[in-house]
Amino acid sequence: MRQLLLLALGLALPTPGAPLPPWTPGTLDIHHIHTGRGNAAFVHFPDGTTLLIDAGAIPETTSPRAGQFIARYIAQRAKSLDYALVTHYHDDHIGAVTIDAPKTATAGAYKLTGLTDVAELLPINKLFDRGDTPSPLPSPMLANYRAYRHSLGDRAATLEAGRADQIVPLHGGQFQVRTVAVNGRVWTGVADQSRSVFPANWQTLPPEDRPSENHFSAAIVIRYGAFDYYTGGDLVGVPLDGAPSWHDIETPIAQVLGPVDAMVLNHHGWLDTTNPTFLAALRPRVVVIPTWHATHPDHGVLRRLIAPRSYPGPRDLFATGLLDAPKAVFSYLRQNPFASEQGHVVIRVAPDGASYQVFVLDHSKDRQEVKSVHGPYLSRE
């Protein structure tokens, strides 16, 4: 019966132990790549357009480097990247610069790490980031990233909150990518309009009251038919230690977004995210948590995620690489709240977006065998 349902929905039959069936035209694939060194997601849109969201590399001695691993993973599925989107300027999203990091072999005065490692192996046609306003804190990592961005010339651009015409179908597709927040501006829900959620004088406030780089993160919603997907870098939803209430970016987003089918937790599910208002508004059926630290996810965040009072209905949680430390904290729970704790998490949406599955792939093998298959799930109308 399940096989007949999958075939009727246009989804691949589950085949644990085998490679993931390849992407086919009309299908939307979203790969959350597990490196243990930061965030990286590869999107293969229904018309063949491709997008990379972040390519992090916290200081590492691994071989291959995280960015190289990401590029090789994507290269099995695409020959180039039409778009890359950097949510904000932290090492687990763009790549830390170490003393022994190699230099690029192409034109440019930058070293290879994270995103630049990807670009060295896979051409990136168009790069979007949050720009330089508000001004990010200077660092060797930022200088290295800027050198790479400068090498792209007019192929680098700044995301603008509210717009849905920057990352677009290149081959006649029918999907939409809207920037719902960036640099403290949030989409109003009307056309491409946005508003600032920061007070006008925020730059004159004491340093402890000013927003951090996380608050400037870009958040997007991908829509394909009835299917909606949210991801928002390291956005904050729970002001900490007496910080001003406007440090909460999640609530303004919740006020303009309705339910989504799948969501990546902001800031890896750290303790300053995933507030009750945000959860109640988005009500995700599938939750992906990019995990690489002992605090991913926070205990309080996990309790909100699994609590029936947060929002009605079932929900499945997928961690890319859950460590032993948080598992020890969660061990008192009667039932393991995670559908999967380790591996690449691939959301595959059927043609027209009516339904989707989740494939978890073995990250420890080059062959990336399917470990488990979840769904099918019906997309919300």
C-alpha positions as semicolon CSV with decimal commas, in nm:
position;residue;x (nm);y (nm);z (nm)
1;M;0,000;0,000;0,000
2;R;0,281;0,244;0,089
3;Q;0,454;0,174;-0,242
4;L;0,133;0,250;-0,432
5;L;0,093;0,575;-0,238
6;L;0,451;0,678;-0,312
7;L;0,411;0,605;-0,682
8;A;0,082;0,796;-0,691
9;L;0,253;1,096;-0,531
10;G;0,542;1,085;-0,775
11;L;0,796;0,996;-0,505
12;A;1,086;0,750;-0,516
13;L;1,043;0,414;-0,348
14;P;1,247;0,382;-0,026
15;T;1,570;0,192;-0,073
16;P;1,779;0,188;0,248
17;G;2,134;0,070;0,181
18;A;2,137;0,201;-0,175
19;P;2,247;0,540;-0,311
20;L;1,991;0,819;-0,312
21;P;1,792;0,805;-0,638
22;P;1,911;1,096;-0,853
23;W;1,728;1,426;-0,882
24;T;1,485;1,442;-1,172
25;P;1,332;1,748;-1,342
26;G;1,023;1,871;-1,158
27;T;1,158;1,756;-0,821
28;L;1,287;1,992;-0,550
29;D;1,580;1,855;-0,347
30;I;1,718;2,028;-0,036
31;H;2,037;1,867;0,097
32;H;2,151;1,957;0,450
33;I;2,515;1,848;0,432
34;H;2,675;1,712;0,748
35;T;3,042;1,804;0,787
36;G;3,054;1,862;1,163
37;R;3,223;2,197;1,089
38;G;2,928;2,428;1,020
39;N;2,622;2,490;0,805
40;A;2,582;2,397;0,440
41;A;2,270;2,329;0,235
42;F;2,248;2,254;-0,136
43;V;1,920;2,319;-0,318
44;H;1,842;2,159;-0,654
45;F;1,534;2,336;-0,782
46;P;1,270;2,171;-1,004
47;D;1,398;2,337;-1,324
48;G;1,764;2,255;-1,256
49;T;1,859;2,589;-1,098
50;T;2,108;2,533;-0,811
51;L;2,174;2,716;-0,486
52;L;2,423;2,678;-0,200
53;I;2,320;2,823;0,137
54;D;2,634;2,880;0,349
55;A;2,949;2,668;0,357
56;G;3,092;2,682;0,707
57;A;3,426;2,561;0,835
58;I;3,517;2,623;1,197
59;P;3,896;2,588;1,254
60;E;3,982;2,242;1,128
61;T;4,257;1,993;1,065
62;T;4,035;1,752;0,877
63;S;4,109;1,616;0,532
64;P;3,933;1,682;0,308
65;R;3,852;2,025;0,445
66;A;3,483;2,097;0,506
67;G;3,451;2,315;0,198
68;Q;3,616;2,050;-0,018
69;F;3,378;1,788;0,119
70;I;3,079;2,012;0,044
71;A;3,199;2,074;-0,311
72;R;3,255;1,704;-0,377
73;Y;2,913;1,621;-0,240
74;I;2,748;1,874;-0,470
75;A;2,963;1,774;-0,768
76;Q;2,797;1,434;-0,766
77;R;2,473;1,615;-0,844
78;A;2,562;1,937;-1,030
79;K;2,853;2,075;-1,231
80;S;2,825;2,432;-1,104
81;L;2,629;2,657;-0,870
82;D;2,395;2,914;-1,017
83;Y;2,365;3,089;-0,680
84;A;2,534;3,096;-0,341
85;L;2,375;3,267;-0,043
86;V;2,573;3,365;0,267
87;T;2,338;3,424;0,560
88;H;2,593;3,613;0,772
89;Y;2,964;3,647;0,843
90;H;3,055;3,378;1,097
91;D;3,310;3,102;1,046
92;D;3,057;2,819;1,070
93;H;2,876;2,978;0,775
94;I;3,161;3,109;0,553
95;G;3,479;2,946;0,687
96;A;3,753;3,034;0,934
97;V;4,095;3,136;0,805
98;T;4,388;2,946;0,952
99;I;4,758;3,025;0,916
100;D;4,822;2,723;0,699
101;A;4,514;2,764;0,477
102;P;4,621;2,735;0,111
103;K;4,583;3,025;-0,130
104;T;4,350;3,017;-0,426
105;A;4,498;2,901;-0,753
106;T;4,269;3,137;-0,943
107;A;4,277;3,515;-0,970
108;G;4,223;3,660;-0,625
109;A;4,406;3,733;-0,301
110;Y;4,219;3,498;-0,072
111;K;4,272;3,167;0,105
112;L;4,068;2,852;0,079
113;T;3,823;2,772;0,354
114;G;3,453;2,701;0,367
115;L;3,282;2,890;0,087
116;T;3,604;2,974;-0,099
117;D;3,699;2,605;-0,092
118;V;3,367;2,528;-0,260
119;A;3,420;2,800;-0,519
120;E;3,766;2,663;-0,602
121;L;3,612;2,334;-0,714
122;L;3,265;2,443;-0,830
123;P;3,208;2,770;-1,016
124;I;2,959;3,004;-0,843
125;N;2,779;3,223;-1,094
126;K;2,608;3,466;-0,852
127;L;2,679;3,536;-0,485
128;F;2,433;3,699;-0,247
129;D;2,512;3,815;0,106
130;R;2,397;4,081;0,352
131;G;2,640;4,342;0,221
132;D;2,835;4,583;0,440
133;T;2,554;4,780;0,604
134;P;2,538;4,747;0,900
135;S;2,914;4,721;0,905
136;P;3,043;4,381;1,021
137;L;3,325;4,356;1,274
138;P;3,665;4,339;1,103
139;S;3,854;4,011;1,117
140;P;4,094;3,804;0,902
141;M;3,798;3,579;0,817
142;L;3,592;3,874;0,692
143;A;3,887;4,020;0,499
144;N;3,937;3,687;0,327
145;Y;3,570;3,659;0,236
146;R;3,567;4,018;0,104
147;A;3,867;3,942;-0,116
148;Y;3,675;3,652;-0,267
149;R;3,362;3,861;-0,312
150;H;3,567;4,137;-0,478
151;S;3,703;3,883;-0,726
152;L;3,348;3,818;-0,847
153;G;3,287;4,179;-0,953
154;D;2,924;4,235;-1,049
155;R;2,846;3,868;-0,985
156;A;2,823;3,957;-0,614
157;A;2,510;4,133;-0,486
158;T;2,333;4,228;-0,164
159;L;2,014;4,061;-0,046
160;E;1,718;4,289;0,021
161;A;1,441;4,204;0,266
162;G;1,103;4,139;0,107
163;R;1,227;4,071;-0,243
164;A;1,143;3,753;-0,432
165;D;1,317;3,848;-0,758
166;Q;1,684;3,800;-0,670
167;I;1,714;3,421;-0,664
168;V;1,489;3,316;-0,950
169;P;1,423;3,019;-1,180
170;L;1,675;3,016;-1,463
171;H;1,516;2,742;-1,672
172;G;1,143;2,809;-1,660
173;G;1,071;2,682;-1,309
174;Q;0,775;2,779;-1,093
175;F;0,938;2,807;-0,748
176;Q;0,987;3,122;-0,541
177;V;1,266;3,229;-0,304
178;R;1,176;3,527;-0,086
179;T;1,409;3,703;0,158
180;V;1,195;3,748;0,467
181;A;1,464;3,909;0,684
182;V;1,814;4,051;0,656
183;N;2,010;4,322;0,840
184;G;1,730;4,374;1,091
185;R;1,469;4,438;0,823
186;V;1,170;4,206;0,796
187;W;0,923;4,155;0,513
188;T;0,583;4,314;0,585
189;G;0,388;4,050;0,395
190;V;0,287;4,309;0,133
191;A;0,454;4,289;-0,211
192;D;0,828;4,335;-0,159
193;Q;0,801;4,586;0,126
194;S;1,004;4,556;0,447
195;R;1,050;4,741;0,773
196;S;1,330;4,778;1,024
197;V;1,270;4,609;1,359
198;F;1,564;4,794;1,517
199;P;1,514;5,136;1,680
200;A;1,647;5,431;1,482
201;N;1,919;5,501;1,740
202;W;2,046;5,145;1,782
203;Q;2,399;5,227;1,667
204;T;2,440;5,480;1,951
205;L;2,336;5,237;2,224
206;P;2,586;5,075;2,463
207;P;2,766;4,782;2,299
208;E;2,582;4,525;2,510
209;D;2,248;4,652;2,376
210;R;2,341;4,656;2,009
211;P;2,254;4,364;1,779
212;S;2,524;4,111;1,699
213;E;2,616;3,962;1,364
214;N;2,357;3,690;1,425
215;H;2,078;3,949;1,428
216;F;2,178;4,057;1,076
217;S;2,132;3,704;0,935
218;A;1,935;3,655;0,616
219;A;1,625;3,435;0,630
220;I;1,448;3,299;0,324
221;V;1,136;3,101;0,242
222;I;1,136;2,862;-0,054
223;R;0,791;2,794;-0,201
224;Y;0,712;2,526;-0,454
225;G;0,344;2,460;-0,508
226;A;0,194;2,382;-0,167
227;F;0,537;2,316;-0,012
228;D;0,705;2,584;0,206
229;Y;1,055;2,572;0,357
230;Y;1,217;2,820;0,597
231;T;1,584;2,875;0,685
232;G;1,729;3,174;0,868
233;G;2,097;3,146;0,954
234;D;2,160;3,241;1,318
235;L;1,863;3,471;1,375
236;V;1,764;3,535;1,736
237;G;1,421;3,494;1,895
238;V;1,491;3,500;2,270
239;P;1,676;3,811;2,398
240;L;1,929;3,704;2,661
241;D;2,056;3,859;2,984
242;G;1,833;4,166;2,988
243;A;1,888;4,252;2,621
244;P;1,623;4,476;2,458
245;S;1,304;4,305;2,343
246;W;1,369;4,410;1,981
247;H;1,659;4,165;1,971
248;D;1,382;3,914;1,899
249;I;1,371;3,886;1,518
250;E;1,166;3,565;1,514
251;T;0,842;3,724;1,634
252;P;0,825;3,986;1,354
253;I;0,887;3,704;1,105
254;A;0,615;3,494;1,267
255;Q;0,370;3,780;1,221
256;V;0,399;3,759;0,841
257;L;0,467;3,389;0,783
258;G;0,209;3,116;0,815
259;P;0,275;2,746;0,857
260;V;0,566;2,584;0,673
261;D;0,622;2,220;0,591
262;A;0,991;2,211;0,680
263;M;1,214;2,441;0,880
264;V;1,582;2,468;0,972
265;L;1,618;2,581;1,332
266;N;1,767;2,927;1,368
267;H;2,116;2,933;1,525
268;H;2,137;2,552;1,543
269;G;1,859;2,552;1,802
270;W;2,071;2,742;2,054
271;L;1,907;2,886;2,368
272;D;1,837;3,228;2,209
273;T;1,606;3,088;1,940
274;T;1,281;2,912;1,856
275;N;1,048;3,114;2,076
276;P;0,688;2,999;2,135
277;T;0,534;3,260;1,903
278;F;0,764;3,157;1,619
279;L;0,688;2,788;1,665
280;A;0,313;2,842;1,692
281;A;0,312;3,040;1,366
282;L;0,537;2,817;1,153
283;R;0,424;2,478;1,292
284;P;0,678;2,271;1,092
285;R;0,609;1,906;1,018
286;V;0,980;1,845;0,955
287;V;1,254;2,017;1,157
288;V;1,621;2,007;1,053
289;I;1,890;2,098;1,308
290;P;2,246;2,160;1,181
291;T;2,437;2,032;1,485
292;W;2,810;2,034;1,560
293;H;2,838;2,158;1,922
294;A;2,738;2,035;2,268
295;T;2,472;2,307;2,287
296;H;2,297;2,205;1,964
297;P;2,008;2,200;2,032
298;D;1,942;2,365;2,367
299;H;1,739;2,163;2,617
300;G;1,466;2,429;2,644
301;V;1,439;2,456;2,267
302;L;1,400;2,081;2,235
303;R;1,126;2,076;2,497
304;R;0,937;2,347;2,308
305;L;0,979;2,157;1,983
306;I;0,830;1,835;2,112
307;A;0,561;1,985;2,337
308;P;0,207;1,929;2,203
309;R;0,113;2,269;2,344
310;S;0,361;2,444;2,111
311;Y;0,145;2,356;1,811
312;P;-0,088;2,072;1,717
313;G;0,003;1,766;1,516
314;P;0,308;1,544;1,476
315;R;0,656;1,665;1,393
316;D;0,980;1,483;1,299
317;L;1,320;1,613;1,411
318;F;1,638;1,546;1,212
319;A;1,984;1,637;1,345
320;T;2,281;1,629;1,109
321;G;2,535;1,531;1,375
322;L;2,409;1,514;1,732
323;L;2,693;1,494;1,986
324;D;2,698;1,277;2,298
325;A;2,678;1,573;2,538
326;P;2,328;1,692;2,441
327;K;2,214;1,330;2,413
328;A;2,313;1,283;2,777
329;V;2,104;1,586;2,877
330;F;1,803;1,453;2,684
331;S;1,842;1,099;2,817
332;Y;1,569;1,143;3,080
333;L;1,305;1,168;2,807
334;R;1,098;0,854;2,781
335;Q;1,132;0,841;2,407
336;N;1,407;0,955;2,171
337;P;1,265;1,275;2,016
338;F;1,481;1,251;1,701
339;A;1,379;1,070;1,386
340;S;1,750;1,073;1,297
341;E;2,063;1,192;1,481
342;Q;2,341;1,155;1,222
343;G;2,375;1,203;0,849
344;H;2,298;1,424;0,554
345;V;1,930;1,518;0,563
346;V;1,770;1,540;0,220
347;I;1,419;1,675;0,172
348;R;1,281;1,561;-0,164
349;V;0,965;1,734;-0,283
350;A;0,753;1,571;-0,551
351;P;0,662;1,751;-0,875
352;D;0,414;2,036;-0,811
353;G;0,506;2,036;-0,441
354;A;0,209;1,832;-0,319
355;S;0,415;1,591;-0,107
356;Y;0,768;1,520;0,010
357;Q;0,997;1,265;0,175
358;V;1,307;1,287;0,393
359;F;1,610;1,071;0,316
360;V;1,892;1,042;0,570
361;L;2,224;0,955;0,406
362;D;2,531;0,800;0,566
363;H;2,785;1,084;0,587
364;S;3,073;0,848;0,670
365;K;3,079;0,687;0,326
366;D;3,163;0,835;-0,012
367;R;2,876;0,632;-0,155
368;Q;2,637;0,811;0,086
369;E;2,399;0,522;0,124
370;V;2,042;0,584;0,232
371;K;2,015;0,507;0,604
372;S;1,644;0,573;0,646
373;V;1,344;0,709;0,461
374;H;1,066;0,914;0,622
375;G;0,727;1,004;0,485
376;P;0,563;1,058;0,252
377;Y;0,431;1,379;0,401
378;L;0,153;1,581;0,240
379;S;0,233;1,948;0,192
380;R;0,005;2,203;0,355
381;E;-0,227;2,389;0,124
